[in-house]
Structure formats: structure tokens, C-alpha cells
Amino acid sequence: MIGNKNRLLYRLWAEESGLGGMLILLFIMHFIAIPFFGSYPRFMVGLNIFWMLFLFAGIFSLSKHKKQAFIISIIPILFVIIQWIDYFNRNIIILFADLFLTIAVMGLLIMLVLRKVLEPGPVTTYRIIGSIVVYMLLVHLWCTLYLFLFRHIEGSFNIVKSQFESNSDQASFMYFSYISITSTGFGEIVPLHPLARSLVQIEVLTGVLYPVILIGRLVSDANFSIKKQE
């Protein structure tokens, strides 16, 4: 494990209590920042920069040595490069490279949090909180996939346009991702393209199985640990 213990972002990864901080950050991002400020490009750029720094902190905090950290860092570095290229020169290759690297970055972040949650040791409340963080990151991942389909496949979703200027496409699909993973479904956004429907089905299945398999298991182990101590 490498890093600077005096830095806030490092402490979020180095200490189990940092999982609680991650939950708060995601809560602010998903339920305040994106819904109310998602239509402001500069704000979203700043928000994305923060999360990239957060990811780099996780890579360098949890890696066993610098060489491993630098190798893993290639993924987010390539992501940033492709983002800049896409801004100035958009084409089909860059488009799919951007999608692939976005999924890779989100997957890397999920794996880092899971590593923290599942590391050896007793199951604590913070680890259960960490499993909820992973759940919310999965919501964000599917939101990204839905947004890509909506922007690049015309008619892939039927969406009721909001009369509020603060509402953005990302906010709409973040909302849709939450109601899909929880199997709620209010009908304001309807997937029409076969790929969109398949993604919704997979997210619903994930939303049903994940809490049972991981969160439920962690809660069960935590209760077992308490009983054993008594």
C-alpha cells in the first residue's frame, strides 16, 4: 500500500471509515449535484475531475507497490486522453473507445471499493456501507450506458421531457437507473431499442441478486460476529 496518509482522498481509501465518506460523496453527487446542476457543463467537468482524482487516490492507496499502481493508472489516463480527443475530433472509433474506457474506469472504481469491502478481517458497519457504495456505483454505470444509447441511437428510449431547465439527460437517466435497479418503474422513460431493453433486464436482475448475495451476506456475517463475541 502506497500513498500519503496526510491527504484526505488517501484517508478515504486507507481507513474503513472512509467508506462512509464515499457514501456521503455519492449521495451528494446522485441526489443533489447531478439533478440540480447537471445542466451546467463547467460544474460537471469539475465534478468529473474530482472523481478522477478520487480514483487515482484509490489506485495508489490500495496498490502493493508503485509499479502496480502505475500500470493500473494507464486505464484512467487513457480515458482522460480519449475525452480530450473526442472534444476536438469526434469520430466513430473515438466514440466507442470513449465508451469502452468509461466502462473500464467505472469497473475499476467498483473493483477497488469491493476490494476494500472484502479485505480480510471482521465485517463492520463500514463494510456494509461500502457494499451500498458499490450498489450506487452500479447505478451510475448503467446510467452511463443508457445515456450513450439515448444520444447515439435515435428512438432507443421514449422519454417525457421535463419542463424544468435544471434537468439534464444525465439526471433523467440517473433517475431511470435507480428505478430500474430497484424494480420500481414509473413509466416516464421507456426503453424501446432491443439493446436498451436488454440492459434494463440485466440491471433489474443485478438489483435483485446483489443485495441478497453480497449485502445480505455481509449483514449476516456481521450479526454472527456480534453473537460470537457475546
N, C-alpha and C positions, 0 to 999 in steps of 0.2 A: 504494500500500500504506500503510495507516494502522494505528496501534496503539502500544502501549507496549512497547518492547523489553526492559524490565526484568521483565516479568511472565512467569511460567512458561508459562501457556497460550498466550501470544503466541509464545514461542520455539518451541513445538512446531509451530506453523504457519509461522513465518518461516524456520526453518532446515531443511535436508533431513534432518538427523539427528533432527529431531522426529518423522519418520515411524516411526523405530524406537521412540520413546516411545509413539506411538499404538498400535503393535503390542503393546507390553507392557501398556498400559491395557486394550486389548480382550481380550487373553489372560486377564488377571485377572478382567475382567467376565464373560466367557463360560464360563470353566472353573473359577472359584473363587466369585466373588460370587453369580452367579445360581444355580448348582447347590446351594450350601451355605447361602445366606442369602436366596434368592428368596422364601421364605415369610414374611419379616419385612417388613411394609409400610413401616415407617419407614425401614428401611435402603434399600429400593428407591426411596423418594421422594428420599432424599439422593443416591443414585446417579444418578437421573434429573436432579436439579438440577445435579450436576457436569457431566453430558454436555450439558445446555443451555448452561451457561457455556462449555464447550469449543466448542460450535457458534458461539456469539456471538463468541468469540475468533477463530475461523476466518473468519467473515464480515468482521470489522473488520480482520483481518490481511491478507486477500487482496484486499479491495476497493480499487479505484484511488482512490476519494475517499469522503468521509463520506456524501454524498447516496446513492451507490450502496449503501453499507453499510446505511443506514437503510431503504432500500426493500426490500432483501433480508431485513432483520430483521423485516419485517412477518409473514413466514411463521412463524417460531418464536414471535413474540409472540402471534399469533392462536392458535397451538397451546396455549400456556400458558393463555390466556383460556378456550378451549373446555374444557380439562381442569378448570378450576375450576368452570365452569358445569355440566359433566357430573357433578361431585361432588355438587352441591347440587340439580340439577334435570335428571334424565336423561329424554330423550325420543328418538324415532327420528331427528329432524333433527340433534340434537346428537351422537347416536351416529355417524351417517355423516360428519358434519363432523369429528369426532374421528379417525375412520379416515382420511379424506382428508388431514387435516393431519399425521397421524402419518407417512403415506407421503411427504408433501411434505417433512417435516423430515428423514426418513431419506434421501430422494433428494438433498436439498440437501447433507447431510453427505457423501454419496458423491461428488457432483459436485465439492465443494471438495477432497477428497482426490485425486480424479482430476486436477483442475487442477494440484495440486502435483506429482503424479507425471509429468504430461505437459508441464510447462512447458519452454520452450526450454533446451537445454543437454545435456551428455553424460549418458548413462544410468549411474547409480551404483547401488551396492548398496542404498542407502536408497530409491531409487525402486522397485526390485524389491520391497523390504519394503512400500512404500506400496501396491503393487498387491495384495499379500496382505491388507493392511488393508481395501482395497475388497472383496475376496473375503469377508472376515469380516463386513463391514457388510451385504453382500448376504444372508448367512446370517441376520443379525439382522432384516433387512427381511422375509424370508419367515417367520421365527418370529412376527413381529407379525401377519402376515396369517393364519397358521394359528391363532394364539391367538384372533383375532377370530372366525373361523368356529366354532371349538370352543365359544366362550362364547355365541354368538348363533344358531347353527343346531344344534339338538339332533340328535345322531346323525351329525354331519358327520365325526367321527373315532371309531374304536374304539381305546381306549387302555387298556393294562394299568395299573391303579392301583399306585403304589409303596407299600410298607409303611413307608417312611422319611418321617418328619414334615417333614424339611428340604426334601423335594422339592416343587416348585411346578409349576403348569401351564406357566409361562413356561420353567422349567428343562426340562420334558419336551419342549416344542416347540422349544427351542433345540437340544436333542439331536437331535430328529427332523429339524430343518432341516439340521444338519451331515451326518447320514447320508443325507439325500436329495440334497444338492448334490454329495456325493462318490459317489453311486450305490452306497452300501453296503446299506442296508435290512435291518434285523434282524427286523422284523415286530411289535415291541411296540406300535407306533402304526400304524393302518391307515386311510388316507383312504377315506371311503365316499361322501360327497356329490360330485356331478359337479364342482362348483367347486373343492372341495378337491383332487380328483384332477388337475384342470387345472393348479392352482397347483404341485402336486408335479412334474408333467411339465415345466412351464416352468423350475422350479428345477433339475431334473436336466439339462435342455438347457443352461441357463446354466452349470452346474457342469462340463459337458463342454467347452463352447466358450470360456468366459472364460480358463481357464489357457492354452489353445492360442493364442488371438488376442492377448491382452494380456501375460500373464506370460511366455509363451514368446517373444513378440516383444521384450520388454524384455531378457530374458536373452540373446537372440541379438544384440541391438544392443550390449549391454554387452561381450560376448565379442568382437564385431567391433571395438569401440573399443580393447580391450586389444591385439588383434593389430595394429591400425593403428599404435598407439604403439610397438610393438616393431619 
